[in-house]
């Protein structure tokens, strides 16, 4: 972030396009849906720092790993859950991502 020390803070839905800042990176968890669009979205603002861009993707991977462990523990199954991490640049958002925002 602008302070030079990246941090990740959870926000509650609904989230609007105006909530996204060009100078930051955001992670949107859309794994609560049973549809084929279930994914972790990493949105990178056009002015976000290189550190934020790298850490956002790493954080998404860690978040997804922890989520998979929790899902496996909750259902007491060894079956893996395939959830993609989708990285997007500001201005190049997919329709699936846009549909999640107000």
N, C-alpha and C positions, 0 to 999 in steps of 0.2 A: 504494500500500500504506500501511500505518500510519505509515511513516516520512515520508510526504509526497512521496516520489520514486518514481513508478511504475517497476517493472522487470518484465521478462518472462523467465521461466526455463523451459526445456524440462524436462518430466518424462517418464519412460518408463512405458508401460503395464505392467500394468493400472492403471486409475484407478477409484477407488470414489467413491460419493457423499460419503462421509465425508472425502474429500480436498478437497472444495470448501469454501471459507470464505465466510460471508456478507459479510465485510468486504473481499472481493477480487473481481476479475474473472478469468475463465479462458477460454482458447481451446483448443478440442479439434479436432484435425485428423483428420477421418474421410474423407480423400480416397484412402486406400489400398484402399478397397473398390470393386468394380466395380458395386455395386448402385445403385439409384436413390436411396439415402439418403446417397450421398457428399456431404459438405459440410464447411465450416469452421463450427464452432459457437462462438459467443461467449456465455458464461454470465456474467450480471451478478448478483453477490450483492446482497441487499436493502440492505446497509449499505455497499456500495462507493461511493467518492467520485465526483463528477461527472467529475473528471479521469480516473479509472480507466475509467469507462464510455466516455468519448470516445476515450481512447487505445487501449482494447482493440479497438474497432471499426476504428480506423485501423491498428493493428498487424495485425489479421486481413486487412485489404485489402492491406497491404504484403506480408505473408507469402504470400498467395494470388498476388499479382502475381509475386513472385520464383519461386514454385513453377511458375507457368505458363511463365515464361521458361525455367526449367530443363527442364521437360517438352518444350517446343518445341525446345530445343537438343539434348536427348537423342535425340529421335526424328527430328530434322532435318526437321521438318514445320512449315508455317506455319498448320496447322489449330488453331483455338482450342479450349480446353477450358472447358466451362461448369460451374463449381462454385459453388454458392450459399454465401453467408455468412448463417447463421441466428443471429439475436440473440434471446436468451432471458433472461427475468427469473427470479430464484430463485422457486420455487414454481409456475412456469408452464412447466415443462419438457415437451417433446414426448416421445411414446413412443419415437421413433427415437433421441433423445438419451439417454433413460433406459436403453435397451437397450445402449448402449456402455459403461455404467458397471457396476461389480460391485455 
